[in-house]
Amino acid sequence: MKHSFALRALALLLCAASLLGLSLPAQAETDSYVESILERIALPKVMGTGVFEFEGVAFRRLYLPEYVFERYADSSFAVYPGETDDRVGEIKRILNSDKASDLYFLENELVTYTQIRPEVVNFFDDHLATLFETIYLFFGLEGKAPCLDELTCYLIDLLKNVSKSKDNLANHPEIIADYRDILHDMEAVYKYKLTKNGTQGTIARSGETDNMYYFAQTDPDWAATPFEYEHNGDTIKDRGCGCACASMVISTYHKVEITPRWMCTFAIQDNWPVSYGLPDEYFPGIVDKYYSSLETERYGTVVHTPKLLYKSELDMTTLADQIGNQGYLAIIHVVRGAFTSQEHYMVLADYKEIDGSGYFLVADPYVQPSRYSSLDQLRDTGTGNDGLIYATADVLYRDCKALLLFEQDRNDFPLFCRAETPLTFAAIGG
């Protein structure tokens, strides 16, 4: 191979730097340092500069020798968004935080629970495409169209193999910290991009996204999980509407999938269940005790304590503006009526005008549309998700008992850089 000796020299040099904790110095020093090495061994400069800007924030780069891109310029395979391939499933499993117990990815939700369910694990979904775009950005490959090819697999291998080098880095906590910081920045940019391009949320078993975090109490993954009151044998499917609604709202604000299983666990642990499921006070309680500052160290998201409003305090016109224009979310507590034959919780996720009439987008955690009445005031969303329904303000107010209002924009997402220095990766295979 051309420049074989020099390539191996660079590989060894960079590998030694990373394994010995010799992370690169500040940007100006970094560029000079790398340039001097490359000049001595007559190789092209690494791609990109030490710092790049995204949405007005300066982030640190993951350095990659330019010859790597040239080596993989002609890939033997390529899988594109919307396609299904076993190799997609392999990559998703590597990046999934629930499965990658030996990687530092464990701390970062780069591939979610709903992306690796059997129906969609091999499907190249919109989230994975955005993640690949983000990885390319950090490696200095702006403009590369997202696809699963040899270069993309190589980049993920780099991240995975450096993660597995943690035993070798045990005496060098500074490079571990640098690595974790850049992974956190990568996750933050990824979640920011999902939020801004309207593809945030869970992945349905169809592979689609509703631009929201939606969890059903009737989902077979947790429907049979016990959720009892006085040993009555009930499950999440029977009485877990509050757990599912809390999952939807808190996941939305933190941009992390928090399933109804977790909400059920904490509800039982803290003795919240009542005869109809959960009391209204559960929602501020679960936020204050467990989820107000979840992930703050990761990327700065917070959930404020929701305001409990009873029916007599509600102004539906004001609520429509808050949900539709200010980005607030709300959990509505309804009694028997258009949506249920007993007390029930649902999420108010949006508000819009349709054919001259105003409708709230209701995320109903109990998927069984046939039970709805007052169909003249309800409207199908056309999304294919039977848990979503449009409802008029009148029918919601009529059936309302109370409402938990989250007074913050569901689309807000802080963007800042944690890493203080770029990192250099050695080429695999030299």
Secondary structure, 3 states (H helix, E strand, C coil): CCCHHHHHHHHHHHHHHHHCCCCCCCHHHHHHHHHHHHHHHCCCCCCCCCEEEECCEEEECEECCHHHHHHCCCCCCEECCCCECHHHHHHHHHHECCCCCCCHHHHCCCECHHHCCCCCCCECCHHHHHHHHHHHHHCCCCCCCCCEEHHHHHHHHHHHHHHHHHHCCCCCHHHHHHHHHHHHHHHHHHHHHHHHCCCCCCCCCCCCCCCCCCCCCCCCCCCCCECCCCCCCCEHHHHCHHHHHHHHHHHHHHCCCCCHHHHHHHHHHCCCCECCECCCCHHHHHHHHHHCCCCHHHHCCCCCCCEEEEHHHCCHHHHHHHHHCCCCEEEEEECCCCCCCCCEEEEEEEEEEECCEEEEEEECCCCCHHHCCCHHHEEECCCCCCCEEEECHHHHHHHEEEEEEECCCCCCCCCCCCCCCCEECCCCCC
